[in-house]
């Protein structure tokens, strides 16, 4: 297989110094939402067969499409021209200029895999209705590639092998148990799969295609998270991450012949995964260190860390290595600006290929987040990212927003967010909270909100107001809450279960009725369904609690102004979730604004919709939060 993954995407303050005001206030230029969307966003890094070009996904055309940058620098070539549906580039072919990409229909998450020929002709490799497919890597001999699809059974992803010449395909692995397919060994003998019991308890199943047998290689007791990472280039071992015996996941190696396990890396923070370069000479490892993803490169033979000459300061993410090990490509950002693509020889020097930040925006006006901790209602230390606008000071306390990430089990990370930068630029203090139950802070912290959602985690969100007050530059009468997906649920939970705590709420495609949502989980989430039920509650047996924490059934408590954004094609949070809570809030006579986007799903992929939606959010906050009288 092609073993180098496109890897995705700090300072820590003690609570005793969270309240310091930092640098003196200064004026900044305020920019419109539209100006922030003059910025471009890029991700992905697949080198062409001759290392002359690098394939990326970008929204610079207004919708995500596939683009190819010359490695030596210069203007990119737009390879797909979609104006309606987002296109996400997967990979160049290993021996010519063809490329693979995926696209769904308006955000419905029913993605197909397409091949674009050198002449621009496009072929759907996964035709059919109501299926979800994705590219799963190249074979070691470059003569075939793999695709996962649930076309046979909506609840299970089978793995198919396609020929690179005529796209003829065969069934590679028939997934009868609805496991989660993972990496495939270079000799194509083994495939690693994941069996989920809960969101914090998983096993790795190793299937031997030669013998037709499967074995659980991570048998354990208690809650242990095990995830396959990559097979070694000689197909002798499987790398995997595990938090067995530790709060944090380590990177370990399982010998396929003997079953012996060797620890490769076990730092005091999360190791998220690793993958080998095509030659096997390098191992790329991704870690999570206080909400900051880091990429490290090691020489495989010695596990010596490689320092690439000319690496820029700041976060380095999306690190990829060319098939011949000669070039590297990656993204860099300080968390306040869109990430830029850098490319160059492995030994340097490096070239920045993109300038994602609009020339009309002064990067000194943007805000870098700071990782902070505070003591919650029961003494638990809760982390998060604090954004302090440059123009804010204790002399003129500012409005603030508690930002709640998605999930359950997600994490607020250091990285560029147009909406967060818009709000900070307009004078809103932001606290991007990692309430209990968030990833990245150990398995005990991760499990602390199981079957206590809308209660224990909401308590952290409310308690964060005390930390904001202690900064000295927040007006405590003007603290609102904003979040998307699970964070959107937390917004609605705050406004219904703690109705006097927040001045406004902004819900982006959030859940209002857990009973309905858990009964309408998309079929392709089947391997995750029971794990989700274990964490949130099974609607068949835990309906009383799920009813109690569902905002819809407490909507008569809503007293604060509410704004809701929703994609009509969202398969995870159905539009009815937003329709119902909006109707209920309006019945209370409170100000409610509601925008439905007919061509979006679970989140935005079109610039024009982001501009419209986030401009409306900013206007709503200017009226109902910043414009609210301070007591």
Buried (B, 14 or more C-beta within 10 A) or exposed (E): BBBBBBBBBBEEBEBEEBBEBBEEBEEBEEBBBBBBBBBBBBBBBBBBBEBEBBBBBBBBBBBBBBBBBBBEEEEBEEBBEBEEBBBBBBBBBBEEBBBBBBBBBBBBBBBBBBBBEEEEEEEEBBEEEEBBBBBBBBBBEBEBBBBBBBBBBBBBBBBBBBEBEEEEBEEBBEBEEBBBBBBBBBBBBBBBBBBBEBBBBBBBBBBBBEEEEBEEBBEBEEBBBBBBBBBBBEBBBBBBBBBBEEBBBBBBBBEBEEEEBEEBBBBEBBBBBBBBBBBBBBBBBBBBBBBBBBBBBBEBEEEEEBEBEEBBEBBBBBBBBBBBBEBBBBBBBBBBBBBBBBBBBBEEEBBBBBEBBBEEBEEEBBBBBBBBBBBBEEEBEBBBBBBBBBBBBEEEBBBBBBBBBBBBBBBBBBBBBBBBBBBBBBBBBBBBBBBBBBBBBBBEBBBBBBBBBBBBBBBBBBBBBEBBBBBBBBBBEBBBBBBBBBBBBBBBBBBBBBBEBBBBBBBBBBBBBBBBBBEBBBBBBBBBBBBBBBBBBBBEEBBEBBBEBBBBBBBEBBBBBBBBBBBBBBBBBBBBBBBBBBEBBBEEEBBBBBBBBEBBBBBBBBBBBBBBBBBBBBEBBBBBBBEBEEE
